[in-house]
Amino acid sequence: QVQLVESGGGLVQPGGSLRLSCAASRNIFSIYAMGWYRQAPGKQRELVATITRGSTRNYTDSVKGRFTISRDNARKMVYLQMNSLKPEDTAVYYCSAKKDVLTPWDFWGQGTQVTVSS
């Protein structure tokens, strides 16, 4: 089991930046992958970015070049640096963990709201 707690959301103007943080309750070194999902009102939850144990990163096309995911195993933290934010990035952002390559995304945080608006 691992508990995840997100922080860092808020209101930002278009073109601005935010850094989301995800604190894990235990060591994440052995966890296969960590990820960030988001869900906008009336839309399905979307996988935004993932980072594996070996630091391989993947991003959904809409955030490539603007968002960067990173993990600090020693601090049990995962981050999502979001730059050049757009109104369409507005959503609740969730941190998630995938224990093994064959398992689903089975651990979730409570989410943090990101609102991009002028």
DOLODO-810364 format. One line per field, with one value per residue: residue number from 1; residue in three letters; x, y, z of N, C-alpha, C, O in turn. Coordinates in steps of 0.02 Angstrom, whole numbers, plus 32768, in hexadecimal, padded with zeros to 4 digits. Each point is the difference from the previous one (the first is absolute). Example, Ala and Ser with C-alpha at 12.3 -4.5 7.8 and 13.67 -1.06 7.14 Angstrom:
! residues 2
num	[1 / 2];
residu	[ALA / SER];
n.xx	[8294 / 7FBA];
n.yy	[7EE4 / 8036];
n.zz	[8186 / 7FBB];
ca.xx	[7FD3 / 802A];
ca.yy	[803B / 803B];
ca.zz	[8000 / 8003];
c.xx	[802D / 7FD9];
c.yy	[803C / 8037];
c.zz	[8000 / 8025];
o.xx	[8034 / 8019];
o.yy	[7FFF / 8037];
o.zz	[8021 / 8008];
! end
This chain:
! residues 118
num	[1 / 2 / 3 / 4 / 5 / 6 / 7 / 8 / 9 / 10 / 11 / 12 / 13 / 14 / 15 / 16 / 17 / 18 / 19 / 20 / 21 / 22 / 23 / 24 / 25 / 26 / 27 / 28 / 29 / 30 / 31 / 32 / 33 / 34 / 35 / 36 / 37 / 38 / 39 / 40 / 41 / 42 / 43 / 44 / 45 / 46 / 47 / 48 / 49 / 50 / 51 / 52 / 53 / 54 / 55 / 56 / 57 / 58 / 59 / 60 / 61 / 62 / 63 / 64 / 65 / 66 / 67 / 68 / 69 / 70 / 71 / 72 / 73 / 74 / 75 / 76 / 77 / 78 / 79 / 80 / 81 / 82 / 83 / 84 / 85 / 86 / 87 / 88 / 89 / 90 / 91 / 92 / 93 / 94 / 95 / 96 / 97 / 98 / 99 / 100 / 101 / 102 / 103 / 104 / 105 / 106 / 107 / 108 / 109 / 110 / 111 / 112 / 113 / 114 / 115 / 116 / 117 / 118];
residu	[GLN / VAL / GLN / LEU / VAL / GLU / SER / GLY / GLY / GLY / LEU / VAL / GLN / PRO / GLY / GLY / SER / LEU / ARG / LEU / SER / CYS / ALA / ALA / SER / ARG / ASN / ILE / PHE / SER / ILE / TYR / ALA / MET / GLY / TRP / TYR / ARG / GLN / ALA / PRO / GLY / LYS / GLN / ARG / GLU / LEU / VAL / ALA / THR / ILE / THR / ARG / GLY / SER / THR / ARG / ASN / TYR / THR / ASP / SER / VAL / LYS / GLY / ARG / PHE / THR / ILE / SER / ARG / ASP / ASN / ALA / ARG / LYS / MET / VAL / TYR / LEU / GLN / MET / ASN / SER / LEU / LYS / PRO / GLU / ASP / THR / ALA / VAL / TYR / TYR / CYS / SER / ALA / LYS / LYS / ASP / VAL / LEU / THR / PRO / TRP / ASP / PHE / TRP / GLY / GLN / GLY / THR / GLN / VAL / THR / VAL / SER / SER];
n.xx	[8029 / 7FB1 / 8030 / 7F9D / 8062 / 7F97 / 804E / 7FD6 / 7FAF / 7FC7 / 8002 / 7FDD / 804F / 7FAD / 8019 / 7FA2 / 8024 / 800E / 8000 / 7FF3 / 7FBE / 8059 / 7FB1 / 8069 / 7FAB / 8007 / 8044 / 8034 / 8047 / 7FC9 / 7FF0 / 7FB5 / 7F9B / 8039 / 7FA6 / 8001 / 7FBA / 7FC0 / 7FDC / 7FEF / 7FEF / 7FCF / 8056 / 801A / 7FF3 / 803A / 8014 / 801F / 8000 / 8052 / 7FF7 / 8046 / 7FE8 / 7FD8 / 7FA4 / 7FD1 / 8027 / 7FA6 / 7FFC / 7FBB / 7FC9 / 7FA0 / 802C / 7FE6 / 8056 / 7FA9 / 7FE4 / 8001 / 8011 / 7FD8 / 8065 / 7FC1 / 8043 / 8057 / 7FE6 / 8026 / 8054 / 7F9A / 8042 / 7FC9 / 805A / 7FCD / 801F / 801E / 8000 / 7FCD / 7FCE / 8033 / 8041 / 7FB9 / 802F / 7FBE / 8045 / 8009 / 8008 / 8053 / 7FC5 / 8068 / 7FB4 / 7FA5 / 805C / 8010 / 8042 / 7FA2 / 7FC4 / 8057 / 8049 / 7FBA / 801E / 801E / 806E / 8023 / 7FCE / 7FDF / 8024 / 7FD4 / 802B / 7FC4];
n.yy	[7FC4 / 8031 / 8031 / 801A / 8037 / 8011 / 8022 / 805B / 7FC0 / 8004 / 8062 / 7FDD / 804E / 8026 / 7F94 / 7FF8 / 8024 / 7F95 / 8010 / 7FB3 / 8006 / 7FBD / 8014 / 7FDA / 7FB6 / 7FED / 7FB9 / 8058 / 7FF7 / 7FDC / 8068 / 7FB1 / 8009 / 8057 / 8012 / 802A / 8002 / 7FED / 804C / 7FF5 / 806B / 7FB0 / 800B / 7FD3 / 7FA9 / 805A / 7FB0 / 801E / 7FCF / 7FE4 / 7FC9 / 7FE7 / 7F94 / 7FDC / 801A / 7F9A / 8046 / 8010 / 8017 / 802F / 7FCB / 7FE1 / 7F9E / 7FC1 / 7FDB / 7FC0 / 7F9C / 8017 / 7FA1 / 800A / 7FD1 / 8009 / 7FC1 / 803B / 803D / 7FAD / 801E / 8030 / 8000 / 805E / 7FEB / 8050 / 7FDB / 806B / 8022 / 7F9B / 804E / 7FF8 / 8055 / 804C / 8003 / 7FA4 / 8036 / 7FB1 / 7FFB / 7FE6 / 7FAC / 7FFB / 7FC4 / 7FED / 7FCD / 7FB1 / 8040 / 7FE8 / 8048 / 7FD5 / 8044 / 800F / 804F / 804C / 8000 / 8018 / 8048 / 7FDB / 805F / 7FD9 / 804F / 8022];
n.zz	[8000 / 7FC2 / 8058 / 7FD1 / 8004 / 7FD9 / 7FB7 / 8035 / 802A / 7F9F / 8038 / 7F9B / 8007 / 7FBF / 7FE9 / 803C / 8065 / 7FDF / 806F / 7FB0 / 805B / 7FF6 / 804E / 7FF6 / 7FF9 / 7F92 / 8035 / 7FD2 / 8056 / 805C / 8026 / 7FE8 / 8030 / 7FD5 / 8041 / 7F97 / 8057 / 7FA6 / 804C / 7F92 / 801D / 803F / 8047 / 7F9C / 8046 / 8022 / 7FB4 / 8067 / 8066 / 7FB8 / 8062 / 7FAD / 8011 / 7F9F / 803D / 7FFE / 7FB1 / 8043 / 7F91 / 804B / 7FAE / 8030 / 8020 / 7FA7 / 803E / 8020 / 7FD9 / 806F / 7FC7 / 8069 / 7FFA / 805C / 7FC1 / 7FDD / 7FA5 / 7FC0 / 7FBA / 8002 / 7FA5 / 801F / 7FBF / 803C / 7F9B / 8009 / 806A / 7FFC / 7FC0 / 7F9D / 8021 / 7FD7 / 8066 / 7FFC / 8046 / 7FAF / 806F / 7FB9 / 802E / 7FD4 / 803A / 7FC2 / 7FDA / 804E / 803F / 8039 / 7FC2 / 8038 / 7FCE / 8057 / 7FB7 / 804E / 7FEC / 7F97 / 8047 / 7F9C / 802F / 7FA0 / 8042 / 7FA6];
ca.xx	[7FD7 / 8022 / 7FD4 / 801B / 7FE2 / 8015 / 7FFD / 801C / 7FCF / 7FE9 / 7FE9 / 8038 / 7FED / 801C / 8046 / 8023 / 801C / 7FF3 / 8023 / 7FDA / 8028 / 7FDD / 8026 / 7FEE / 8005 / 8038 / 8032 / 7FE4 / 8036 / 7FED / 7FC2 / 8011 / 7FF4 / 7FD7 / 7FE1 / 7FD0 / 7FC2 / 7FD6 / 7FBA / 7FDC / 7FB8 / 7FDD / 802D / 801E / 8042 / 8032 / 8045 / 8026 / 8047 / 8017 / 8049 / 800C / 8036 / 803E / 7FFD / 7FE3 / 7FC7 / 7FD1 / 7FD0 / 7FCC / 8016 / 7FED / 802B / 8046 / 8025 / 7FE9 / 8000 / 8037 / 7FF6 / 803E / 7FF7 / 8038 / 7FF3 / 8019 / 7FCE / 7FBE / 7FD9 / 7FF8 / 7FEF / 7FEA / 800C / 7FD3 / 8010 / 7FD7 / 7FBE / 7FC8 / 7FBF / 7FEC / 8023 / 7FD8 / 7FE8 / 801C / 803A / 8008 / 803D / 7FF0 / 8038 / 7FF6 / 8033 / 8024 / 7FEE / 7FC2 / 7FC9 / 7FE2 / 800F / 7FD7 / 8003 / 7FEC / 7FF9 / 7FBE / 7FFB / 800A / 7FE1 / 8026 / 7FD4 / 8026 / 7FCF / 8013];
ca.yy	[803C / 8041 / 803A / 8036 / 8040 / 8034 / 8046 / 802E / 801A / 8044 / 8029 / 801E / 801F / 7FDF / 800D / 7FF9 / 7FBF / 7FE2 / 7FC1 / 7FD3 / 7FD0 / 7FC4 / 7FE1 / 7FBA / 7FED / 7FD2 / 8001 / 7FF3 / 7FE8 / 7FC0 / 8008 / 7FFF / 8041 / 8033 / 8027 / 8035 / 8001 / 803A / 7FF9 / 803F / 7FF6 / 7FE3 / 7FDA / 7FC4 / 8008 / 7FFB / 7FF7 / 803A / 7FF2 / 7FC8 / 7FF6 / 7FBD / 7FF5 / 800E / 8046 / 800B / 802E / 8004 / 8036 / 8006 / 8030 / 8045 / 8020 / 7FF7 / 803F / 8031 / 7FDF / 7FD2 / 7FD6 / 7FE9 / 7FDC / 8000 / 7FC4 / 800A / 8029 / 7FE2 / 8035 / 8004 / 8045 / 8010 / 8046 / 8013 / 8042 / 8017 / 7FE3 / 8016 / 7FF4 / 7FBB / 7FD7 / 8002 / 7FBE / 7FE4 / 7FD7 / 7FC9 / 7FD8 / 7FB9 / 7FD1 / 7FBF / 7FD7 / 7FD3 / 800C / 7FDD / 8014 / 8040 / 8039 / 7FEB / 802D / 8043 / 8036 / 801F / 8031 / 8047 / 8026 / 8031 / 802A / 802F / 8032 / 8046];
ca.zz	[8000 / 8003 / 7FFE / 7FD8 / 8010 / 7FD1 / 8014 / 7FD0 / 7FD1 / 800D / 7FC8 / 7FDD / 7FC0 / 7FC4 / 7FF6 / 803F / 8013 / 8041 / 800E / 802C / 8026 / 8018 / 8036 / 800C / 8046 / 8009 / 7FCC / 7FBE / 7FD4 / 7FE0 / 7FD9 / 7FB9 / 7FE0 / 801F / 7FCB / 800D / 7FD9 / 800C / 7FEC / 7FF9 / 8008 / 7FC8 / 7FD5 / 801E / 801B / 7FCB / 8016 / 7FEA / 7FFE / 8028 / 8006 / 8019 / 802F / 7FDB / 7FEB / 7FBD / 8005 / 7FC9 / 8008 / 7FCE / 7FCD / 800D / 8031 / 7FEE / 7FFA / 8033 / 8042 / 800E / 803B / 801F / 803F / 802F / 8028 / 8044 / 8024 / 7FF5 / 7FE1 / 7FB8 / 7FEF / 7FBC / 7FF1 / 7FCA / 7FE5 / 7FC8 / 800D / 7FD6 / 8021 / 7FF8 / 8033 / 803C / 8013 / 803E / 7FF1 / 802F / 8000 / 8001 / 8001 / 7FDF / 8022 / 7FD3 / 7FBA / 7FEF / 802B / 7FED / 802B / 8038 / 803A / 7FEB / 8030 / 8003 / 7FCA / 800D / 7FCB / 7FD9 / 7FD8 / 7FD6 / 7FEB / 8009];
c.xx	[802B / 7FCB / 8023 / 7FDB / 801C / 7FFB / 801B / 7FD0 / 7FED / 7FE7 / 803D / 7FE7 / 801C / 8048 / 802A / 8017 / 7FE8 / 802A / 7FD6 / 8030 / 7FD4 / 802D / 7FE6 / 800D / 8039 / 802F / 7FE2 / 8034 / 7FEB / 7FC1 / 8011 / 7FF8 / 7FD5 / 7FE3 / 7FD3 / 7FC6 / 7FDF / 7FB9 / 7FE0 / 7FB5 / 7FE0 / 802A / 801B / 8046 / 8034 / 8046 / 802A / 804A / 8010 / 804C / 800B / 8039 / 8044 / 8002 / 7FED / 7FC1 / 7FD4 / 7FCD / 7FC9 / 8012 / 7FF3 / 802D / 804A / 8022 / 7FEC / 8004 / 803C / 7FF2 / 8044 / 7FF0 / 8040 / 7FF4 / 8016 / 7FCF / 7FBA / 7FD0 / 7FFD / 7FE7 / 7FE6 / 800A / 7FD7 / 800E / 7FD1 / 7FB9 / 7FCA / 7FBE / 7FEA / 8026 / 7FD9 / 7FE2 / 8015 / 8037 / 800B / 8044 / 7FEC / 803F / 7FEC / 8038 / 802B / 7FE8 / 7FBE / 7FC4 / 7FE1 / 801B / 7FD3 / 8006 / 7FF6 / 8001 / 7FBA / 7FF5 / 800D / 7FE7 / 8031 / 7FCF / 802A / 7FCD / 801C / 7FCB];
c.yy	[803F / 8036 / 8038 / 8040 / 8035 / 8045 / 802A / 801B / 8048 / 8022 / 8023 / 801D / 7FD7 / 8016 / 7FF8 / 7FB9 / 7FEB / 7FC2 / 7FD8 / 7FCF / 7FC6 / 7FDF / 7FBA / 7FED / 7FCF / 8006 / 7FED / 7FE2 / 7FC2 / 8005 / 8008 / 8045 / 802D / 802B / 8037 / 7FF9 / 8043 / 7FF2 / 8045 / 7FF3 / 7FE5 / 7FD6 / 7FC3 / 8011 / 7FF0 / 7FF7 / 8038 / 7FEF / 7FC5 / 8000 / 7FBC / 7FFF / 8011 / 8046 / 800B / 8029 / 7FFC / 8036 / 7FFA / 8039 / 8049 / 8024 / 7FFA / 8044 / 8034 / 7FE3 / 7FD3 / 7FDA / 7FEA / 7FDC / 8004 / 7FC6 / 800A / 8027 / 7FE5 / 8032 / 7FF7 / 8047 / 8005 / 804B / 8012 / 8048 / 8010 / 7FE5 / 8021 / 7FF3 / 7FB7 / 7FD0 / 8000 / 7FBC / 7FF2 / 7FD0 / 7FCC / 7FDE / 7FB6 / 7FD6 / 7FBD / 7FD3 / 7FD8 / 800D / 7FE0 / 8014 / 8042 / 8039 / 7FF9 / 8029 / 8048 / 8031 / 801D / 8035 / 8047 / 8027 / 8030 / 8025 / 8034 / 8031 / 8046 / 8025];
c.zz	[8000 / 7FFC / 7FDB / 8010 / 7FD1 / 8020 / 7FC7 / 7FCD / 8012 / 7FC1 / 7FE1 / 7FBE / 7FC6 / 7FF4 / 803F / 800E / 8046 / 8007 / 8030 / 8021 / 8018 / 8033 / 800D / 8049 / 800D / 7FC4 / 7FBC / 7FD0 / 7FD9 / 7FD6 / 7FB6 / 7FE0 / 802C / 7FC8 / 8019 / 7FCF / 800C / 7FE8 / 8001 / 8008 / 7FC1 / 7FD1 / 8025 / 801C / 7FCA / 801E / 7FE2 / 7FF7 / 802C / 8003 / 8020 / 8034 / 7FE0 / 7FE3 / 7FB7 / 8008 / 7FC2 / 8010 / 7FCD / 7FD1 / 8012 / 8032 / 7FF0 / 7FF4 / 8033 / 8046 / 8006 / 8041 / 801A / 8041 / 8029 / 8030 / 8048 / 802B / 7FF9 / 7FE0 / 7FB4 / 7FF1 / 7FB8 / 7FF8 / 7FC2 / 7FEB / 7FC6 / 8006 / 7FD5 / 8025 / 7FFB / 802E / 8042 / 800F / 8048 / 7FEC / 8037 / 7FF7 / 8005 / 7FFE / 7FE2 / 8019 / 7FD0 / 7FBA / 7FEE / 802A / 7FE8 / 802B / 803D / 803F / 7FE7 / 8039 / 7FFC / 7FCB / 8018 / 7FC4 / 7FE0 / 7FD4 / 7FDB / 7FE3 / 800C / 8027];
o.xx	[8036 / 7FD4 / 803C / 7FC2 / 803C / 7FDA / 801F / 8013 / 8013 / 7FF5 / 8028 / 7FD1 / 8032 / 8011 / 803D / 7FF9 / 7FF0 / 8010 / 7FF6 / 8032 / 7FC5 / 8037 / 7FC4 / 802D / 8014 / 7FF3 / 7FDB / 7FF3 / 8011 / 7FEE / 802A / 802D / 7FD5 / 801F / 7FEE / 800B / 8010 / 7FF5 / 7FFB / 7FEA / 800A / 7FE9 / 7FFF / 8021 / 7FF9 / 8012 / 8003 / 801E / 7FE1 / 8022 / 7FE3 / 8021 / 802D / 802B / 800F / 7FD4 / 8019 / 7FED / 800A / 8022 / 8028 / 7FFE / 802A / 7FE5 / 8022 / 800F / 8018 / 7FF2 / 802E / 7FCA / 8037 / 7FDC / 7FDF / 7FF8 / 7FD1 / 7FC6 / 802F / 7FD8 / 800F / 7FD9 / 8008 / 7FF7 / 7FDF / 7FE4 / 8003 / 7FFE / 7FDE / 7FF0 / 8013 / 7FDD / 8027 / 7FF5 / 8001 / 8017 / 7FD1 / 8035 / 7FC8 / 803A / 803C / 7FCB / 7FDD / 7FC8 / 8020 / 8027 / 7FC5 / 7FE0 / 801C / 7FF3 / 7FD6 / 7FC8 / 7FF5 / 800D / 8023 / 7FDC / 8025 / 7FD8 / 8026 / 8007];
o.yy	[8001 / 7FFF / 800B / 8000 / 800D / 800C / 7FE7 / 802A / 801A / 7FDF / 801E / 7FE7 / 7FDE / 803B / 8000 / 7FD3 / 802A / 7FDF / 8014 / 7FEA / 8009 / 7FE9 / 7FF6 / 801B / 7FF6 / 8024 / 7FCF / 7FF9 / 7FF8 / 7FD0 / 8029 / 8017 / 7FE9 / 8008 / 8003 / 7FFC / 8024 / 7FD7 / 8020 / 7FC8 / 801A / 7FEA / 7FFD / 802F / 7FD0 / 8022 / 8008 / 8011 / 7FF6 / 8019 / 7FF1 / 8032 / 8018 / 8011 / 8034 / 7FEF / 7FF7 / 800B / 7FE8 / 8030 / 802C / 803D / 801C / 802C / 8034 / 8024 / 7FE4 / 801D / 7FF3 / 8007 / 7FFD / 8007 / 7FE8 / 7FF3 / 801C / 8006 / 7FE7 / 801C / 7FD6 / 8028 / 7FE1 / 802E / 7FD4 / 7FE5 / 803C / 7FD7 / 7FE6 / 7FC4 / 7FDC / 7FE3 / 8025 / 7FD3 / 8011 / 7FF6 / 7FEF / 8017 / 7FE8 / 800B / 7FF9 / 801D / 8019 / 7FEA / 8025 / 7FF4 / 8011 / 7FF0 / 8015 / 7FEF / 7FE8 / 8015 / 8011 / 7FEE / 8025 / 7FE3 / 8027 / 7FEE / 800C / 803C];
o.zz	[801D / 7FD5 / 8008 / 8005 / 7FFF / 802F / 7FD1 / 7FD7 / 8034 / 7FCD / 8023 / 7FE3 / 8007 / 8006 / 7FFD / 7FD6 / 802A / 7FCE / 8039 / 7FE3 / 800E / 7FF0 / 8009 / 8020 / 8039 / 7FD0 / 7FFA / 7FC5 / 7FC6 / 7FDD / 7FEE / 7FDC / 8025 / 7FCB / 803B / 7FC3 / 8030 / 7FD3 / 8034 / 7FF5 / 7FC9 / 7FCC / 803E / 7FEB / 7FDB / 8030 / 7FC3 / 7FCC / 8034 / 7FD4 / 8034 / 800C / 8021 / 7FD8 / 7FE4 / 8028 / 7FC8 / 803A / 7FC8 / 8014 / 7FF1 / 8005 / 8023 / 7FDE / 8006 / 802F / 7FCF / 8034 / 7FD9 / 801C / 7FE5 / 8031 / 802E / 803C / 801C / 8014 / 7FE1 / 8025 / 7FD6 / 801B / 7FCB / 8028 / 7FE5 / 7FD0 / 7FF1 / 802E / 802E / 8003 / 802E / 7FD6 / 801E / 7FD7 / 803C / 7FC8 / 8024 / 7FEA / 8009 / 7FEF / 800A / 7FF5 / 7FD3 / 7FF3 / 7FDB / 802F / 7FFE / 8032 / 7FCE / 8039 / 7FDA / 7FF4 / 803A / 7FC6 / 8022 / 7FD9 / 801E / 7FD5 / 802E / 800D];
! end
